[in-house]
Amino acid sequence: MANSQKGLQQLMDNLNNITIEFGGMKINVKKTKVMCISRKGNNKLKIYVDRQQVEQLSQFRYLGSLSEDGKRFRAELR
């Protein structure tokens, strides 16, 4: 989590460098997603890993709860 696009990009760069340096692994950009949760209107992010842009989601489901950009988690029963 980060407070800005620049901060998130720095976190991603650091994570990518550490995984390569210490684990010899690579971040799978196809499986990596980013989402902006903000009360402000501007929620478009451009985050890159190895010069490939990470896909941005507007919502995702985690343990039965749906999160949407700009909104809080809401529980959904099935």
DRENTOR-720619 format. One record per residue: residue number from 1; residue in one letter; x, y, z of N, C-alpha, C, O in turn. Coordinates in nm, 3 decimals, m for minus. Layout:
N
mivex n=NUM res=A nxx=X nyy=Y nzz=Z caxx=X cayy=Y cazz=Z cxx=X cyy=Y czz=Z oxx=X oyy=Y ozz=Z
...
This chain:
78
mivex n=1 res=M nxx=0.084 nyy=m0.117 nzz=0.000 caxx=0.000 cayy=0.000 cazz=0.000 cxx=0.089 cyy=0.123 czz=0.000 oxx=0.196 oyy=0.126 ozz=0.062
mivex n=2 res=A nxx=0.043 nyy=0.224 nzz=m0.070 caxx=0.120 cayy=0.348 cazz=m0.080 cxx=0.022 cyy=0.465 czz=m0.088 oxx=m0.095 oyy=0.448 ozz=m0.119
mivex n=3 res=N nxx=0.073 nyy=0.584 nzz=m0.059 caxx=m0.010 cayy=0.704 cazz=m0.062 cxx=m0.010 cyy=0.775 czz=m0.197 oxx=m0.086 oyy=0.869 ozz=m0.218
mivex n=4 res=S nxx=0.075 nyy=0.729 nzz=m0.288 caxx=0.083 cayy=0.794 cazz=m0.419 cxx=0.127 cyy=0.694 czz=m0.525 oxx=0.177 oyy=0.585 ozz=m0.493
mivex n=5 res=Q nxx=0.108 nyy=0.732 nzz=m0.649 caxx=0.154 cayy=0.647 cazz=m0.759 cxx=0.305 cyy=0.630 czz=m0.754 oxx=0.357 oyy=0.521 ozz=m0.776
mivex n=6 res=K nxx=0.375 nyy=0.739 nzz=m0.726 caxx=0.521 cayy=0.733 cazz=m0.717 cxx=0.565 cyy=0.639 czz=m0.606 oxx=0.658 oyy=0.560 ozz=m0.624
mivex n=7 res=G nxx=0.499 nyy=0.646 nzz=m0.492 caxx=0.531 cayy=0.559 cazz=m0.380 cxx=0.506 cyy=0.412 czz=m0.413 oxx=0.586 oyy=0.326 ozz=m0.378
mivex n=8 res=L nxx=0.395 nyy=0.385 nzz=m0.481 caxx=0.365 cayy=0.247 cazz=m0.520 cxx=0.465 cyy=0.196 czz=m0.622 oxx=0.505 oyy=0.079 ozz=m0.617
mivex n=9 res=Q nxx=0.505 nyy=0.281 nzz=m0.715 caxx=0.604 cayy=0.240 cazz=m0.815 cxx=0.737 cyy=0.207 czz=m0.746 oxx=0.803 oyy=0.110 ozz=m0.784
mivex n=10 res=Q nxx=0.776 nyy=0.286 nzz=m0.647 caxx=0.899 cayy=0.258 cazz=m0.573 cxx=0.890 cyy=0.125 czz=m0.499 oxx=0.987 oyy=0.049 ozz=m0.496
mivex n=11 res=L nxx=0.775 nyy=0.097 nzz=m0.439 caxx=0.755 cayy=m0.032 cazz=m0.371 cxx=0.766 cyy=m0.148 czz=m0.469 oxx=0.829 oyy=m0.249 ozz=m0.439
mivex n=12 res=M nxx=0.704 nyy=m0.133 nzz=m0.585 caxx=0.709 cayy=m0.239 cazz=m0.686 cxx=0.852 cyy=m0.259 czz=m0.737 oxx=0.895 oyy=m0.372 ozz=m0.757
mivex n=13 res=D nxx=0.924 nyy=m0.150 nzz=m0.757 caxx=1.063 cayy=m0.160 cazz=m0.803 cxx=1.149 cyy=m0.231 czz=m0.698 oxx=1.230 oyy=m0.317 ozz=m0.732
mivex n=14 res=N nxx=1.131 nyy=m0.194 nzz=m0.572 caxx=1.206 cayy=m0.258 cazz=m0.464 cxx=1.173 cyy=m0.406 czz=m0.454 oxx=1.264 oyy=m0.489 ozz=m0.442
mivex n=15 res=L nxx=1.046 nyy=m0.441 nzz=m0.460 caxx=1.005 cayy=m0.581 cazz=m0.454 cxx=1.063 cyy=m0.659 czz=m0.571 oxx=1.113 oyy=m0.771 ozz=m0.554
mivex n=16 res=N nxx=1.058 nyy=m0.602 nzz=m0.689 caxx=1.111 cayy=m0.668 cazz=m0.808 cxx=1.262 cyy=m0.692 czz=m0.794 oxx=1.312 oyy=m0.800 ozz=m0.825
mivex n=17 res=N nxx=1.334 nyy=m0.590 nzz=m0.747 caxx=1.480 cayy=m0.603 cazz=m0.729 cxx=1.514 cyy=m0.709 czz=m0.625 oxx=1.607 oyy=m0.787 ozz=m0.644
mivex n=18 res=I nxx=1.441 nyy=m0.712 nzz=m0.515 caxx=1.468 cayy=m0.809 cazz=m0.408 cxx=1.439 cyy=m0.951 czz=m0.455 oxx=1.517 oyy=m1.042 ozz=m0.426
mivex n=19 res=T nxx=1.329 nyy=m0.971 nzz=m0.527 caxx=1.296 cayy=m1.107 cazz=m0.572 cxx=1.401 cyy=m1.159 czz=m0.669 oxx=1.434 oyy=m1.278 ozz=m0.668
mivex n=20 res=I nxx=1.453 nyy=m1.072 nzz=m0.753 caxx=1.556 cayy=m1.114 cazz=m0.848 cxx=1.689 cyy=m1.139 czz=m0.776 oxx=1.755 oyy=m1.240 ozz=m0.799
mivex n=21 res=E nxx=1.726 nyy=m1.045 nzz=m0.689 caxx=1.856 cayy=m1.052 cazz=m0.623 cxx=1.868 cyy=m1.168 czz=m0.524 oxx=1.969 oyy=m1.239 ozz=m0.523
mivex n=22 res=F nxx=1.766 nyy=m1.188 nzz=m0.443 caxx=1.777 cayy=m1.288 cazz=m0.337 cxx=1.710 cyy=m1.421 czz=m0.370 oxx=1.749 oyy=m1.524 ozz=m0.314
mivex n=23 res=G nxx=1.614 nyy=m1.421 nzz=m0.455 caxx=1.542 cayy=m1.545 cazz=m0.482 cxx=1.557 cyy=m1.594 czz=m0.624 oxx=1.517 oyy=m1.707 ozz=m0.654
mivex n=24 res=G nxx=1.613 nyy=m1.513 nzz=m0.710 caxx=1.624 cayy=m1.551 cazz=m0.849 cxx=1.488 cyy=m1.567 czz=m0.915 oxx=1.474 oyy=m1.635 ozz=m1.016
mivex n=25 res=M nxx=1.387 nyy=m1.503 nzz=m0.856 caxx=1.250 cayy=m1.513 cazz=m0.910 cxx=1.214 cyy=m1.386 czz=m0.984 oxx=1.286 oyy=m1.287 ozz=m0.982
mivex n=26 res=K nxx=1.100 nyy=m1.392 nzz=m1.051 caxx=1.053 cayy=m1.280 cazz=m1.129 cxx=0.905 cyy=m1.259 czz=m1.101 oxx=0.830 oyy=m1.356 ozz=m1.088
mivex n=27 res=I nxx=0.861 nyy=m1.134 nzz=m1.091 caxx=0.719 cayy=m1.104 cazz=m1.070 cxx=0.644 cyy=m1.134 czz=m1.200 oxx=0.684 oyy=m1.088 ozz=m1.307
mivex n=28 res=N nxx=0.536 nyy=m1.210 nzz=m1.190 caxx=0.453 cayy=m1.241 cazz=m1.305 cxx=0.357 cyy=m1.124 czz=m1.327 oxx=0.258 oyy=m1.110 ozz=m1.254
mivex n=29 res=V nxx=0.385 nyy=m1.042 nzz=m1.427 caxx=0.306 cayy=m0.922 cazz=m1.452 cxx=0.163 cyy=m0.958 czz=m1.491 oxx=0.071 oyy=m0.881 ozz=m1.463
mivex n=30 res=K nxx=0.143 nyy=m1.071 nzz=m1.557 caxx=0.009 cayy=m1.112 cazz=m1.597 cxx=m0.080 cyy=m1.145 czz=m1.478 oxx=m0.202 oyy=m1.132 ozz=m1.485
mivex n=31 res=K nxx=m0.019 nyy=m1.187 nzz=m1.367 caxx=m0.095 cayy=m1.223 cazz=m1.248 cxx=m0.096 cyy=m1.111 czz=m1.143 oxx=m0.163 oyy=m1.123 ozz=m1.040
mivex n=32 res=T nxx=m0.023 nyy=m1.004 nzz=m1.169 caxx=m0.014 cayy=m0.892 cazz=m1.076 cxx=m0.115 cyy=m0.786 czz=m1.116 oxx=m0.126 oyy=m0.750 ozz=m1.233
mivex n=33 res=K nxx=m0.188 nyy=m0.736 nzz=m1.018 caxx=m0.290 cayy=m0.634 cazz=m1.043 cxx=m0.270 cyy=m0.519 czz=m0.946 oxx=m0.207 oyy=m0.535 ozz=m0.841
mivex n=34 res=V nxx=m0.322 nyy=m0.402 nzz=m0.981 caxx=m0.316 cayy=m0.284 cazz=m0.896 cxx=m0.455 cyy=m0.223 czz=m0.890 oxx=m0.533 oyy=m0.231 ozz=m0.985
mivex n=35 res=M nxx=m0.486 nyy=m0.162 nzz=m0.776 caxx=m0.616 cayy=m0.097 cazz=m0.760 cxx=m0.598 cyy=0.028 czz=m0.676 oxx=m0.525 oyy=0.027 ozz=m0.577
mivex n=36 res=C nxx=m0.663 nyy=0.136 nzz=m0.715 caxx=m0.656 cayy=0.262 cazz=m0.643 cxx=m0.784 cyy=0.279 czz=m0.561 oxx=m0.895 oyy=0.276 ozz=m0.615
mivex n=37 res=I nxx=m0.767 nyy=0.297 nzz=m0.431 caxx=m0.880 cayy=0.325 cazz=m0.344 cxx=m0.860 cyy=0.467 czz=m0.295 oxx=m0.771 oyy=0.494 ozz=m0.214
mivex n=38 res=S nxx=m0.944 nyy=0.558 nzz=m0.344 caxx=m0.926 cayy=0.699 cazz=m0.315 cxx=m1.060 cyy=0.769 czz=m0.313 oxx=m1.152 oyy=0.731 ozz=m0.385
mivex n=39 res=R nxx=m1.070 nyy=0.871 nzz=m0.231 caxx=m1.192 cayy=0.952 cazz=m0.227 cxx=m1.187 cyy=1.060 czz=m0.335 oxx=m1.288 oyy=1.121 ozz=m0.367
mivex n=40 res=K nxx=m1.068 nyy=1.083 nzz=m0.390 caxx=m1.051 cayy=1.181 cazz=m0.497 cxx=m1.090 cyy=1.117 czz=m0.629 oxx=m1.091 oyy=0.995 ozz=m0.641
mivex n=41 res=G nxx=m1.121 nyy=1.198 nzz=m0.728 caxx=m1.167 cayy=1.147 cazz=m0.857 cxx=m1.060 cyy=1.080 czz=m0.941 oxx=m1.092 oyy=0.989 ozz=m1.019
mivex n=42 res=N nxx=m0.935 nyy=1.122 nzz=m0.928 caxx=m0.829 cayy=1.069 cazz=m1.014 cxx=m0.780 cyy=0.935 czz=m0.959 oxx=m0.709 oyy=0.931 ozz=m0.858
mivex n=43 res=N nxx=m0.817 nyy=0.826 nzz=m1.025 caxx=m0.776 cayy=0.695 cazz=m0.976 cxx=m0.711 cyy=0.610 czz=m1.085 oxx=m0.708 oyy=0.487 ozz=m1.074
mivex n=44 res=K nxx=m0.658 nyy=0.674 nzz=m1.187 caxx=m0.587 cayy=0.601 cazz=m1.292 cxx=m0.440 cyy=0.591 czz=m1.255 oxx=m0.374 oyy=0.692 ozz=m1.229
mivex n=45 res=L nxx=m0.389 nyy=0.468 nzz=m1.253 caxx=m0.249 cayy=0.444 cazz=m1.218 cxx=m0.175 cyy=0.383 czz=m1.335 oxx=m0.232 oyy=0.309 ozz=m1.415
mivex n=46 res=K nxx=m0.049 nyy=0.415 nzz=m1.344 caxx=0.040 cayy=0.350 cazz=m1.440 cxx=0.158 cyy=0.297 czz=m1.361 oxx=0.252 oyy=0.371 ozz=m1.330
mivex n=47 res=I nxx=0.153 nyy=0.168 nzz=m1.328 caxx=0.257 cayy=0.102 cazz=m1.251 cxx=0.322 cyy=m0.001 czz=m1.342 oxx=0.254 oyy=m0.074 ozz=m1.413
mivex n=48 res=Y nxx=0.455 nyy=m0.005 nzz=m1.339 caxx=0.529 cayy=m0.092 cazz=m1.429 cxx=0.620 cyy=m0.188 czz=m1.352 oxx=0.673 oyy=m0.155 ozz=m1.247
mivex n=49 res=V nxx=0.635 nyy=m0.307 nzz=m1.408 caxx=0.733 cayy=m0.405 cazz=m1.361 cxx=0.810 cyy=m0.448 czz=m1.486 oxx=0.752 oyy=m0.500 ozz=m1.581
mivex n=50 res=D nxx=0.939 nyy=m0.427 nzz=m1.485 caxx=1.023 cayy=m0.459 cazz=m1.602 cxx=0.967 cyy=m0.401 czz=m1.731 oxx=0.956 oyy=m0.470 ozz=m1.832
mivex n=51 res=R nxx=0.932 nyy=m0.274 nzz=m1.725 caxx=0.880 cayy=m0.199 cazz=m1.841 cxx=0.746 cyy=m0.250 czz=m1.894 oxx=0.705 oyy=m0.212 ozz=m2.003
mivex n=52 res=Q nxx=0.678 nyy=m0.336 nzz=m1.820 caxx=0.545 cayy=m0.384 cazz=m1.858 cxx=0.443 cyy=m0.323 czz=m1.762 oxx=0.462 oyy=m0.327 ozz=m1.640
mivex n=53 res=Q nxx=0.336 nyy=m0.266 nzz=m1.816 caxx=0.236 cayy=m0.203 cazz=m1.731 cxx=0.151 cyy=m0.308 czz=m1.661 oxx=0.106 oyy=m0.405 ozz=m1.722
mivex n=54 res=V nxx=0.129 nyy=m0.286 nzz=m1.531 caxx=0.046 cayy=m0.375 cazz=m1.449 cxx=m0.100 cyy=m0.337 czz=m1.470 oxx=m0.135 oyy=m0.219 ozz=m1.471
mivex n=55 res=E nxx=m0.186 nyy=m0.438 nzz=m1.486 caxx=m0.328 cayy=m0.414 cazz=m1.508 cxx=m0.392 cyy=m0.353 czz=m1.384 oxx=m0.363 oyy=m0.394 ozz=m1.271
mivex n=56 res=Q nxx=m0.479 nyy=m0.253 nzz=m1.406 caxx=m0.550 cayy=m0.189 cazz=m1.296 cxx=m0.693 cyy=m0.241 czz=m1.292 oxx=m0.761 oyy=m0.247 ozz=m1.394
mivex n=57 res=L nxx=m0.737 nyy=m0.278 nzz=m1.172 caxx=m0.873 cayy=m0.327 cazz=m1.152 cxx=m0.958 cyy=m0.218 czz=m1.088 oxx=m0.906 oyy=m0.132 ozz=m1.017
mivex n=58 res=S nxx=m1.088 nyy=m0.224 nzz=m1.113 caxx=m1.179 cayy=m0.131 cazz=m1.046 cxx=m1.249 cyy=m0.200 czz=m0.930 oxx=m1.308 oyy=m0.133 ozz=m0.844
mivex n=59 res=Q nxx=m1.242 nyy=m0.334 nzz=m0.926 caxx=m1.298 cayy=m0.408 cazz=m0.813 cxx=m1.233 cyy=m0.545 czz=m0.805 oxx=m1.182 oyy=m0.597 ozz=m0.904
mivex n=60 res=F nxx=m1.235 nyy=m0.604 nzz=m0.684 caxx=m1.188 cayy=m0.740 cazz=m0.669 cxx=m1.257 cyy=m0.804 czz=m0.549 oxx=m1.306 oyy=m0.735 ozz=m0.460
mivex n=61 res=R nxx=m1.260 nyy=m0.935 nzz=m0.549 caxx=m1.325 cayy=m1.010 cazz=m0.442 cxx=m1.216 cyy=m1.078 czz=m0.359 oxx=m1.124 oyy=m1.139 ozz=m0.414
mivex n=62 res=Y nxx=m1.228 nyy=m1.067 nzz=m0.227 caxx=m1.133 cayy=m1.129 cazz=m0.136 cxx=m1.211 cyy=m1.189 czz=m0.019 oxx=m1.277 oyy=m1.117 ozz=0.056
mivex n=63 res=L nxx=m1.203 nyy=m1.319 nzz=m0.005 caxx=m1.271 cayy=m1.391 cazz=0.103 cxx=m1.419 cyy=m1.354 czz=0.113 oxx=m1.470 oyy=m1.333 ozz=0.223
mivex n=64 res=G nxx=m1.485 nyy=m1.347 nzz=0.000 caxx=m1.629 cayy=m1.321 cazz=m0.002 cxx=m1.668 cyy=m1.176 czz=0.007 oxx=m1.787 oyy=m1.145 ozz=0.005
mivex n=65 res=S nxx=m1.572 nyy=m1.085 nzz=0.018 caxx=m1.602 cayy=m0.943 cazz=0.024 cxx=m1.560 cyy=m0.877 czz=m0.106 oxx=m1.457 oyy=m0.910 ozz=m0.164
mivex n=66 res=L nxx=m1.641 nyy=m0.784 nzz=m0.151 caxx=m1.614 cayy=m0.713 cazz=m0.275 cxx=m1.560 cyy=m0.575 czz=m0.243 oxx=m1.620 oyy=m0.501 ozz=m0.165
mivex n=67 res=S nxx=m1.448 nyy=m0.541 nzz=m0.302 caxx=m1.390 cayy=m0.408 cazz=m0.286 cxx=m1.394 cyy=m0.338 czz=m0.421 oxx=m1.355 oyy=m0.394 ozz=m0.523
mivex n=68 res=E nxx=m1.441 nyy=m0.214 nzz=m0.419 caxx=m1.445 cayy=m0.135 cazz=m0.541 cxx=m1.366 cyy=m0.007 czz=m0.519 oxx=m1.360 oyy=0.044 ozz=m0.407
mivex n=69 res=D nxx=m1.306 nyy=0.044 nzz=m0.626 caxx=m1.225 cayy=0.165 cazz=m0.611 cxx=m1.312 cyy=0.279 czz=m0.558 oxx=m1.422 oyy=0.303 ozz=m0.606
mivex n=70 res=G nxx=m1.259 nyy=0.348 nzz=m0.459 caxx=m1.330 cayy=0.460 cazz=m0.399 cxx=m1.435 cyy=0.420 czz=m0.297 oxx=m1.501 oyy=0.507 ozz=m0.240
mivex n=71 res=K nxx=m1.452 nyy=0.291 nzz=m0.271 caxx=m1.554 cayy=0.245 cazz=m0.177 cxx=m1.493 cyy=0.151 czz=m0.076 oxx=m1.381 oyy=0.102 ozz=m0.094
mivex n=72 res=R nxx=m1.566 nyy=0.125 nzz=0.029 caxx=m1.520 cayy=0.032 cazz=0.132 cxx=m1.557 cyy=m0.110 czz=0.094 oxx=m1.639 oyy=m0.134 ozz=0.005
mivex n=73 res=F nxx=m1.493 nyy=m0.205 nzz=0.164 caxx=m1.530 cayy=m0.344 cazz=0.147 cxx=m1.676 cyy=m0.362 czz=0.185 oxx=m1.726 oyy=m0.298 ozz=0.277
mivex n=74 res=R nxx=m1.744 nyy=m0.449 nzz=0.113 caxx=m1.880 cayy=m0.484 cazz=0.157 cxx=m1.893 cyy=m0.636 czz=0.149 oxx=m1.852 oyy=m0.700 ozz=0.052
mivex n=75 res=A nxx=m1.950 nyy=m0.690 nzz=0.252 caxx=m1.964 cayy=m0.835 cazz=0.261 cxx=m2.079 cyy=m0.880 czz=0.172 oxx=m2.183 oyy=m0.814 ozz=0.164
mivex n=76 res=E nxx=m2.059 nyy=m0.990 nzz=0.109 caxx=m2.164 cayy=m1.049 cazz=0.026 cxx=m2.185 cyy=m1.192 czz=0.069 oxx=m2.090 oyy=m1.269 ozz=0.077
mivex n=77 res=L nxx=m2.307 nyy=m1.227 nzz=0.097 caxx=m2.339 cayy=m1.362 cazz=0.139 cxx=m2.379 cyy=m1.444 czz=0.018 oxx=m2.439 oyy=m1.393 ozz=m0.076
mivex n=78 res=R nxx=m2.345 nyy=m1.573 nzz=0.022 caxx=m2.384 cayy=m1.662 cazz=m0.086 cxx=m2.462 cyy=m1.777 czz=m0.031 oxx=m2.505 oyy=m1.864 ozz=m0.105
